[in-house]
Amino acid sequence: MKRTLWLAGLGLVAVAPAQGSSFGYPSNAALRVGAAYPLDGTTRNVVNNFIGVGFDYFLEKSLFGEGETTISIDWLGKSVSGAKGNAFPIMINQRFYNGPELEAGGGRTYWFAGAGVAIMDITSSDTVWAIRGGVGKEFGPNIFGELTFIYSDDAAGARATSIGAYVGYRF
């Protein structure tokens, strides 16, 4: 079942750019992939490094006057096998840009902060409070990179607290 969902998600990602011009202005959805290093010792005993996959939905209206508000859903996991060692942070985030609107051939830098919950399945299953922050750079109208920090409350001795690096594509 999990492999079927994983393959279906990959299929959607592969087909989505064909639905519109990849050279047009980005829409309100983005996919990120990368890796994260768990900072919590208990978590590191179960997971040496996380695989990271994230989906961002950009809201039409920003919560603050500047920047963009996103809803993010991430998966930090040991493997796609479904074994223990997974965390699912779900956050509302605010991006603050350093510079003018996106220009042809280059992009802006930004920082972001968010808060929400993390559904943990590392030593046991639980839902805890979490925060997220980091910096990013747009490399063009659709491609971006991010360095992130996630901090979560304790769930039976384990935390989703980690640092990560991601490359993303905004559809």
LINBELDA-V888963 format. One record per helix or strand of 2 or more residues. SS is the DSSP state (alpha for helix, beta for strand). FROM is the first residue (numbers start at 1). TO is the last residue. Records with the same first field share a line. If there is no record, write none. Layout:
SS: FROM-TO, FROM-TO
This chain:
alpha: 2-19, 41-46
beta: 29-38, 50-58, 68-77, 86-98, 109-121, 125-138, 143-152, 162-170
